[in-house]
């Protein structure tokens, strides 16, 4: 009988705490997009790590926040709740520059799960984070103690520089049980289709190339993916909510959309390991982020409201 372990680990925390960065570091592949802007991640992403010790399915989640109810925010928080429903372990990621008033919403959610968890204080490669880490650690620990919560450990790491990850992984394996693998292919890194990753690479460039608010009004839809073409042909639509936004994404004489397309194509080619043709179009889908039917059409299926 195999003594290899298996389990699901939810990676949870505030926006920009490093959830996607640590997943990419451990899988040695960029399956979750990363940008400096908060709330880049909109959906759960399963990342599969198969090693000598066994198999871990990491669940990267959108940043936990107290946002206005309705629309895309409801979808994002439903993704968080689904990820926290029954994992074997939770990694609670903390940015040292955060404040306890912002962390309380995360602590509340973790408390409800009754799931074992590890507090992971990230970004200790930054000088300011080294100075801020003791303060947030004390405040988070106190808030958890007040609720009768006790983490398995509080670890300090740098996901970006891959410092402290060995200790985190050892503790994680120690707290998982022997069990069957959830995915038979030991080389598989995710359960998402290729189209998903292609759309995410495009969306990442919108966050990197556009202003502060505009990327949040954008959604990607892959209209055509001809894998048998040489090179493979990808046609994608960038949906925005207003005409003014369309002009901003296209830019003067089409310069901005060309810049986005060039960068996105390079990321897609690096991810797929082959050359591709990428065509981008921009369309207005009025107030898509607030409209349940349009959200569903774009792949963001809102949770059903419970009847009173």
N, C-alpha and C positions, 0 to 999 in steps of 0.2 A: 504493500500500500504506500502511495506517495505521501511524503510528509511536507509537501509544498503548500504554502498558505495562499489564501485569496481573500479579497474583501473590497468593499467600496469605501472611498474616502472623499467626503465633501470638503472642498476648499472654499471657505466662507470668510467674509469680511467686508469692510467698507470699500467704496470705490477707490481705486488707485492704491490698494494695500499690497499689490504684487501677486495676486492669485494666478493670473495668466502667465506671469513671468516665471514663477516657480514650476508650473506645469511644463512649460516649454523647456526649462532647464533640465528637468528630470527625464523628459522623453527625448531630449536632444533633437527636437524637431519643433518648428514653430506652428503648432496646431491651433493656438489661441492668439488672436491679434492683440498687440500691445501698443498703446499710444499714451502720451502724457495727459490726455484729457480723461476726466472722470466718466464712469459709466460707458466705457467703450464696449464691454461685453454685454450682449443683450440676451443670449440664450445659454442654457446649460451646454457644456462641451465635455464629453467623456474622453479622457485620455487613458490609454491602456499601457501599463508597464509590466512586462513579463521578465522576470529575473530568476536567478538560481533559487532564491528564497520562495518564489511563487508569483502570483499575479495580483496587481492592484489596479482597480479602475478608479481613476481620479475624476471627480466631477467638478469642473470649473464653473463658477456661478457669477451672475451679475452682482455688482456691488450692492450691498444692503444699505438702504437709505429710507428716510421718511419723506416720501414724495407725495405730490398731489395724486389723489385717486383717479383712476380712469385711464383708458388708452394703453399706450406702450408701457407706462409705469406699472400698471396692473399685470401685464404680461411678464415683465421682468421679475417682479416680486413673486409671481406664481412659479417661475422657474427656480427661484431660490427655495421656496417652500417644498417643491417637488424634490430638489436635491437633498434637502435636510430630512426627508421622510424615509428613515430607515437605513442610513449608512452605518458601516461598522465603526467609523471613527470620523471626527471632524477636525480639520486643521483650521483654527481661528487665526487668520492673518491680521496683523496690526501694524499700521504705519506709525512710527514713533511721534510724528508731528500731529497726529490726530488728538482730539480732545475727548474726554470721557463722556461728555454729553452726546457726542456723535456715536460713540461705541455702545451706548446703552441699548440701542435697538438691536444690535448684533447679539449682545449678551442675552437679551430677552428671548430671541429666537433659539439660541443654543440651549438655554435653560429648558425650554418647552420640549426639546427633542429627547432629553434624558440620555443622550448618547455620549460616550467617552470623548474627550476632546483634548487637543494640545494647543496651547497658546503659542503662536509663532510671531515673534516681533521681528519684522523685516527691515531691510535697508540699513543695516549697521555698517555698510561700507561708506556711508555718508557721515561726515564729521558732525553735522547738526543732529543726526539721528542718534549717534553715540551719546550725545549730551542729553537728548530728549527721552531716550529709551527708559532710564530708571523711573522717571516721573510717570509715564504712561503705564509702565509695568505695575507700579504701586497702585495707581488709580483703578486699573482693570482688575487687579487681584482683589482689591477692597470691594469693588462692585460685585464681583463673583462671590466673595466670602459672605457678603450681606445677603446673598440669595441662597447660600448653602451649596455653592458650586465649587468643585475642586478639579482643576485640570490635571491631566497625567503629568504634565511638565510645562514650564515656560522656557522656551528656547529662543535665542537670538541668532538670526541668520542674515545672509545677504543672498537673495534669490538671483540677483543680477550677476554677482561675482561668484556664486555657487559656494559660498562659505557657510559652514554649519549644516549642510544638507546631509552629510553622512550620519551625523548624530540624530537628526530628525528621522531619517529613514530607518536607522537601527531601532529607535524607539517605536516607530510605526510597525515594523515587522514583528517586534516583540509583543505587540498588542493585537495582532491578527491571529485568527485560528486556521488550522489546517482545513482545507476545503477544495472543492472542484473549481476549475477555472471557468470563468464566464465567457471567455473567447478562446476557441481552440487554436487559432492561428497565432503563434507566439511572436510573429513579426508585426501583427496588426497594432496600429497606434491609436485608432479611433473608430467609432462606429458611425461616424458621419460620412455621407457621400461626397465625392469629389466636387460636385457642384456647390455644396455648402462652403467648402474651403475657398473656392474660386470667388464666390460672392463676398466672403469675409476679407479676402486680400484686397478687393476693390474698396470695400467699406473702410478698411484701415487707412487707405490713402486719402479718403475724404477727410478723415480725422486729422491726418498729418498735413494736408495741403490747404485746407479751408480754415475759415475763422472759428471763433470760439463756439458759437451757437449753431451754425449752419449744418455741421455733420449730423446733429441729432434730428434734423428734419429730413434726412436722406435714408432711403431704403433701397436695397439692391434686388433685382429680379433677373435671373439668368433666363433669357428667352431661347437661346440656341447653344447647344454644346455638341458640335460635330467632331467626335473623337476620331472618326475614320478619315477626316480630311488631312491633308499634308500641307502646312502644319494644322493641328487641331484648331477648329474655328469656334470662338466663343463670342456670343453677342449678349450684352447685358444692358439693362435699363437702370438708370439712377432715378428713382422717384423722389421728387421734392413736393412740398406742400403749397408753394405759391410761385407765381410767375417771376417775381423778383429774385427768388432763390435759384430758379433755373438759369437766369442770366449770370448769377454769381458763380455757379458751378461751371458754366461754359467759359466764362471769362472773356476778356476783350480779344476779338478775332479768334476765339476758340483756344486761347493759350492755356487756360487753366485746365480744361478737360483733356487737352493733349498731355499736359504735365501729369495729371492723375493717371491717365491711361498708360503712359510710358512706365511710370513707377509701379503700377499695379501689374502690368504684364511681366516686368522683371521679377516681382515677388512670386507670381504664379508659375513662371518658368523655373524659378529656383525650387519651388515646392514640388512641382511635377517632374522636374528633371528633363524637360524637353521644351522646344520652342513652340509658341502658340501665336495665333492671331487673336487679338482682343479688340472688339468693337464696342464703343460705349455710346449710349444715347441718353438724353435727359428728358424726362416727361414730368408734367405737373399732375399729381394725384391729390387733389385738395384735401387738406386736413387728414391725411391717411393715419397719422399717429393717434388720432382720437376716435376714428371710425371703426367699430368692431368688424364690420364686413370687409373693409379694405385691409385691416390688420390681418384678418384670416387669409385673405387672398395673397398677402405678402409672406405668409408663413408664421405669423404671430397670432396663434389661436388663443383668445382670451379665456380665462377660466370661467366656468358657469357660475353665476351668482346663486348662492344658496337661498332657497325659499324660506320665508319666515314661518 
